């Protein structure tokens, strides 16, 4: 006499097959999904925070944001990429730099006539104070004095640290 399968046994058999195929799918493509996730996170970290990846950091108060900076050994210049966060052009922007490079104190300044609402590069030449060498570490305080859209005098400070390139 043939054995008759009950309906519940048949449903249970198909449920086990669905679970097995889902598990096989995850095991096959799971590693690829993890690799893709790691690549996406790495791209976000390196793209959004380029100054931290290179070892140079800058913490600032509001007003003028220093999005990146680099001290060059070939030209003895401190290049600051500035972003105006006030939504209006700033006039008479004085840039004063104080701090140490390789243990030697420096002080220098530069003036920008205006700082527009787009990203702009400002260069402060520190040749008068010290010849810098590649690999030296620096810790500088950059102070910005400027007049805002309401003709008020405002001061903003940025503390930068990094290694001379």
Secondary structure, 3 states (H helix, E strand, C coil): CCCCCCHHHHHHHHHHHHHHHHHHHHHHHHHHHHHHHHHHHHHHHHHHCHHHHCCCEEEECCCEEEEEEEECCCCCEEEEEEEECCCCCEEEEEEEEEEEECCEEEEEEEEEEEECCCCEEEEEECCCCCCCCCCCEEEEEEEEEEECCCCCEEEEEEEEEEECC
